[in-house]
Amino acid sequence: MQTAEESLLMELLSMASAFILFYCFLNILWVLFRRWRDRQCYLVDYVCFKPSDDRKISTEFSGDIVMRNPRLGFPEYKFLLKVIVNSGIGEETYGPSNILEGREDECTHGDGMAEMDDCMDAALDELFRRSAALRVSPLDVDVLVVNVSMFAPAPSLASRIVRRYGMREDVKAFNLGGMGCSGSLISLDLVGNVFRGRGRTTAVVLSSESIGPNWYRGSDKSMMMGNCLFRSGGCAMLLSNDPAMRRRAKMSLRCLVRTHIGANDDAHQCAAQKEDDRGLVGFFLGKDLPKVAVHEQAAVRSLTENLQRLLPKVLPTRELLLFAARTARQRLWWLNKAGAPLAVAARVNFKSGIDHFCLHPGGAAVIEAVGRSMALSTHDLEPSRMTLHRWGNTSASSLWYVLAYMEAKRRLRRNHRVLMVTFGAGFKCNSCVWQVERDLDDDGAWADCIHGYPPMTSTNPFLEKYGWVNDE
C-alpha cells in the first residue's frame, strides 16, 4: 500500500514529466516555425534602370550602326537589317555610350566600368531612397548579389558597390558571371538559400549586362544577331525574410525551380561567347535560336522538365487530375487508332493556378513560341511583347521590366500569382512563382510612356524604312 506522501510524490513527478514534455513540444514547434518563417522571401521593392534619353537608338541610328561596319558585305547588311525589321524592337531602346559615339573598335576597360557604374549607381540610389521609408539603409544590407554575365573586373562589381555605399564588413557579397538571361532567378535562388541558414536578413540583388565591351565587330551572322537584340538596362531588388516586412512587401516568393541540361552538347553550344574565324569575340546565337529556345530538343527538354517540377507546386489538385485524365484518354485514343502513343501530351490549363505570365522577352519569335506552347492569349503575352518593343532584350533584368509593365497597367492585385519563365545559355530554364501581397500601382520606369502602350497601331518604323529586305 502506498502512503499519502508517496502518492503525492508520484503525482508531482507525473505532472513535472508532463510539463517537461509539453515544454519540449512547444520548443520544437517554435524551432519549426522559425525555420518556416526564415524560409520566406519577400520582394520588398525593385527599381528598373532607365538610361538617359541621349542613349536612345532610333531606326535611323540602327541603320547607321550597321552600315559603318567595314567588315560587312551586302549579304551581311541585308541580313542584319532583316533581323532588325523582324525583331519586335522599337525606336526608344538604349545602347552603351561607346557605340553611340562610334567607338566599337576602341572600347576600353574604362568604358565598361562607366557603363556598369551608370546602371548600378542610378538603380541602387533610387532603391535606397525608396527603402529609407522602411528604415533600410546600405548599412542594413546583409547579403549583396551582383549578376553581370560578360564583365568581371577585379575588384568585383559587388566590391565596388560595397565600397561606394559603405556597407558593413560582414556583408555577404556574391558576384555571378556567365549566367546569361537566367541570372536574376539564379540570384534569387542564392538569396533564398542564404535566408534558410540565417535569421532575419536583408538582401539586395542587382542584375545588368555589359553591352559595350562585348559588341561584336565581325561578319558572322550567328554572332551579329546579338548586336540587334541586346540593349542596355538593369534592375535592383530589395529582398527580406523578415515577417515584419510582409505588410510592406510587394510580393512573396512561393517557389523557384531551376533546370540545367548543359550535359547535352547541342544545348550547351546553342548560345555562347566565342571567337569567330578572325579572332573577334562575340556572343554566338545559333541561327535557329527561336527553335532551339522552344521547339527543338534542348529547350523543349529544359522547359518540359522545369514545368514538370513546377506545376505540382502551383496548380490545384483538380487541374492536375484533369490533366492526367486527358493525357491518358488521348494516349489510349491514339493507341487504338494509329497504333502509336501520342507524341504531344494534352495541354495544361496554366491559368487555373497562375494569373499573370512574365516571360523573358528574348525576341519576338521566342515570345510567340512560348506563348503557343503554353496556350496563352494576346493579353497574357502583351507585357513581354511591349517590354521587347520599349526596352529590347536587357538580358537578366528583362523580366523585371515585364513585371513593371504589369504593375504600371494596374494588373497586379492582392493574392494574384505571377509566373516568371526565363532561358539562359548553358542551356538553362528557370522559373518561379510570386504571390502579390497588396494591390500594386507604381509606374516605375514606364512612367513617361505607359499611356502609349500597347500602341493603337502596329506601325513598325524599321519595317517602313528597311522593309525592302523582306521582299528580296
Secondary structure, DSSP 4 states (H G I P E B T S, - for coil): ---HHHHHHHHHHHHHHHHHHHHHHHHHHHHHHHHHHHT--EEEEEEE----GGGEE-HHHHHHHHHT-TT--HHHHHHHHHHHHTS---S-EE--HHHHTT-GGG--HHHHHHHHHHHHHHHHHHHHHHHGGGT--GGG--EEEEEETT---SS-HHHHHHHHHT--TT-EEEEE-S-GGGHHHHHHHHHHHHHHTSSS-EEEEEEE---GGG---S--HHHHHHHHHB---EEEEEEE--GGGTTT-SEEEEEEEEEE-TTSHHHHHSEEEEE-TTS-EEEEE-TTHHIIIIISHHHHHHHHHHHHHHHHHHS-HHHHHHHHHHHHHHHHHHHHHHSS--SSPPPP-GGGT-SEEEE--S-HHHHHHHHHHTT--HHHHHHHHHHHHHH-B-GGGHHHHHHHHHHHTT---TT-EEEEEEEETTTEEEEEEEEE-S-----GGGTTTGGG-S-SS---HHHHHHTHHHH-
